[in-house]
Amino acid sequence: MERGYYWKRIVRSVISILLVISIVFVLVYSLVPRERIFNSDDTLVKLGGKPDEKLQYQMRTWQRLGYIDYENMSSYCSTLYEAGTDEIAACNLSGAKEEKDFVEKYESLGYDITYLPLSKSPIASKDRPIAKRIVEWFIQLIHIDSPNYVDEEMFPDVERKIYFGKTPTGGLAIKCSGCEYKYLAYTDTSFPFIHQNWISLYLGQSYPTFDSLQVLNVISDSQGQEKRVDTVFEDGHVETSSYKMTACKWKNSLDKLDKNKFQDNYANCTTIKKDPSMMGISFIMGIIALVLAYGIGLPVGLLMARSKSGLADKLGMLYIIFIISVPSLAYIYFFKYLGSTFFHLPTAFPTYGVSDIRSWVLPCVSLALPSIASLMLWTRRYMVDQMNSDYVKFAKAKGLNQSEIYKKHIFRNAIIPIAQGIPSSLAGCITGAIITESVYSVGGMGKMLPDAINSYNNAMIIALAFLYTTISIIGVFLGDIIITWIDPRISLANKEEGR
Amino acid sequence: MSEKNDLFTFAEFDETKSEHIAAPRYSYWKSVWRTFVSNKFIVAVCIMMLVVVAFAMIQPLFSHYDPMYAPNINDPSSKFQSPSSEHIFGTDNIGRDLFDAVWAGAKNSLIIGFGCTIINMVLGIIVGAIWGFSKKVDVWMIEVYNVVSNVPFLLLAMILSYVLGSGFKSLIFIMCVTNWIYVAYFIRTQVMIIRDREYNLASKCLGTPTWTIITKNILPYLISVIMTYVSREIPVNISYEVFLSYLGLGLGQQNASLGRMISSYTSYMNAYPHLFWIPVSLLAVISISLYLVGQALADASDPRTHR
């Protein structure tokens, strides 16, 4: 019964994610004018005086981002003739006889033909249907590395196999030849000890901000200055470098420096940087705030319930009303002001950087304030509700002492709905806090969505929508599972009683 | 003997009197009013709130404040003036009068807060009442709710304001497009709790139409619950406007907005504190008083608190 419920729920969650992403896709790609993505593109400004190049650059960018299918004469010519011949040079000139064939061919395929403003050379473009793009996005989403990754034509003699081996630092590894990554899975001494590159999420290419990077790398790679340490290379030599040897990817063309350092083509290594990733910073900050919130909110809520209508209760309510009714922006600034004038804490995160504990104090406190208020409110509410129930009166009549009733009877029951919220808030830490992070200029996840929106980074918006939705769905699901653990009376299946 | 008898007279026997129910006259709205005014502190807050709201609605009609109009922008002496008799709240970084600006902003915040709350509540209550009453509707609506509630609101709000552009209409649309479903879900749960109570079953057996049961038997019971929800909803909506304007996605440059004022004046917090603290305080006064009055009204409208 329960298992059936879980499966149904998982299927429903997946459908929800599909629907949400589809809606966001339609909103972002059909309602926002596509010219806007160039608003902050310097390349386009540089091409201002060259209308031909400008149009072609726009077309190529739209093609790269999946808006359109695009063809021009030079790509058409290279399908007709061998590279480097006279024919291809003649074909590329404007007014060539092949232009007529080009127009005919792509018109029959349903493309729109336009002519470049100066050279009058034809280009063909066709809008890609949104439904097709959504399907493709989900197909590309989960990327599994395989030994067929390396181009067969360019590298015919690369061995293609998966085998067991060791990492340069001596850990166990599943290695691959012919895959994108050399180390598909490996162990090392850093948390969580077993790592993998085998299966990865592909959430699209970032543009125009963080150009030429994958969206996922933007939010999950370390930031800041390079961290140069003694690194053991493949052939055993040690060199000061910031490369992460276990995250090296295949590189098609090696330069001289690469050849000195690496024995094979796996030379495209990620560099390790000093600061945690955007996700990492948001997560650390969120966890600290969460611990603060539960550490303060729960006990204060309990105290308020015990001294109902007393002084502690009234003071607590005052705080709760303040937090609920004053816009968060206003009280975050208020606490920022208090912290900077009376405790001389930095008002901007980058002033002292990640490694200094003072940078963390104000953002974490700001983040915890609203959670403390809501925890206080709900803990008090649930406790008061339980205090008036019959079983508590019965326990009192039996002669149990007050603290025993609180601890063993009331608290155990009141904690259930509060425990349900823990996974959600834990998972929510990853998505960051939008206001807090922008007020304190923290380099975390929270500012990514407004930044992406303001810079028209559509791929980033879709990716963040996906992450936010998935995380919140998983959080709620885990919360429901946790309450069935704590309280065996609760059954998720058959929740709605029929009448 | 006769003197004593004079004290008493025989009462006439009246048959209709036996049909009379001897209960004190109870008027619901009068009791609500009596309970509400019995709390002097809340009455004071309520009067203050009414004054502030009325002033925010009327003052901009006379000041004609326009955020795009800055006649003193090239006059350095008119910038950053401290509060004085000429400019009660001083002037801002481009020489505009702050007094006019904050009231124009407060008016917009109030319109957004009340407007969105009214739309959400009306839609939510109507849909929620039907949803809670009909099992057929429930099967579908619960699925719609599952999808909608999984979309983080901020994400949706930001994407929609990105897509629709900034401005009054789009902001109200954004804050209503999905939020009514949370009201509806809340009402649905409440309706489900009381729809199967005995008095409703009896009413049904006697042949009362469903619509009458919903409007006459169930909704009045919900007034205090709805009021509690409303009193939270108005500050929350004002807060969202502030938040979206802070991110540059809310009302847009052409409308005065307390949110944008706060965000753009934060850099002057130390040098010209009045620029920052006046909009923040006004916002706080408006939201807190609305919340307190709403909570008091909710308590007063619960018949169980009536004596």
Contacts between the chains, C-beta under 8 A, distances in Angstrom:
chain1	res1	chain2	res2	distance
A	12	B	143	7.9
A	12	B	146	6.3
A	13	B	150	7.7
A	15	B	147	7.7
A	16	B	146	6.2
A	16	B	147	4.9
A	16	B	150	4.6
A	17	B	150	7.7
A	19	B	147	5.2
A	20	B	147	7.0
A	20	B	150	6.3
A	20	B	151	5.2
A	23	B	151	7.7
A	24	B	155	7.9
A	24	B	159	6.2
A	27	B	159	5.6
A	27	B	160	7.1
A	27	B	163	5.1
A	28	B	159	6.6
A	28	B	162	7.7
A	28	B	163	7.0
A	31	B	163	4.3
A	31	B	164	7.6
A	32	B	162	6.6
A	32	B	163	5.6
A	321	B	288	6.7
A	321	B	291	6.4
A	321	B	292	7.0
A	322	B	288	7.3
A	324	B	232	6.7
A	324	B	235	6.7
A	324	B	291	6.5
A	325	B	235	4.4
A	325	B	284	7.7
A	325	B	287	4.2
A	325	B	288	4.5
A	325	B	290	7.3
A	325	B	291	3.9
A	325	B	292	7.8
A	326	B	235	7.9
A	326	B	283	7.3
A	326	B	284	4.8
A	326	B	287	5.8
A	326	B	288	6.6
A	327	B	235	7.7
A	327	B	238	6.6
A	327	B	239	3.9
A	327	B	242	4.4
A	327	B	243	6.9
A	327	B	259	7.6
A	327	B	283	6.0
A	327	B	287	6.7
A	328	B	239	6.5
A	328	B	243	7.1
A	329	B	239	7.7
A	329	B	242	5.3
A	329	B	243	6.1
A	329	B	246	5.5
A	329	B	259	6.8
A	329	B	262	6.0
A	329	B	263	7.2
A	330	B	242	7.5
A	330	B	262	6.6
A	330	B	280	4.6
A	330	B	283	5.8
A	330	B	284	6.0
A	333	B	262	7.1
A	333	B	266	6.2
A	333	B	269	7.3
A	333	B	276	7.2
A	333	B	280	6.8
A	334	B	280	7.2
A	337	B	269	6.4
A	431	B	152	7.7
A	434	B	154	6.5
A	434	B	243	7.9
A	434	B	247	7.4
A	435	B	243	6.6
A	435	B	246	7.2
A	438	B	246	7.9
A	438	B	247	7.5
A	439	B	266	7.9
A	449	B	154	7.6
A	449	B	155	6.7
A	449	B	158	6.0
A	450	B	158	6.6
A	450	B	247	4.7
A	450	B	248	7.7
A	450	B	249	7.5
A	453	B	158	5.5
A	453	B	159	7.2
A	453	B	162	4.6
A	453	B	249	7.1
A	454	B	248	6.6
A	461	B	159	6.6
A	461	B	162	7.8
A	464	B	155	7.3
A	465	B	155	5.7
A	465	B	159	7.3
A	468	B	152	4.8
A	468	B	155	5.4
A	469	B	150	5.8
A	469	B	151	6.4
A	469	B	152	6.9
A	469	B	155	7.7
A	472	B	150	6.3
A	472	B	152	5.9
A	473	B	150	5.4
A	499	B	196	6.0
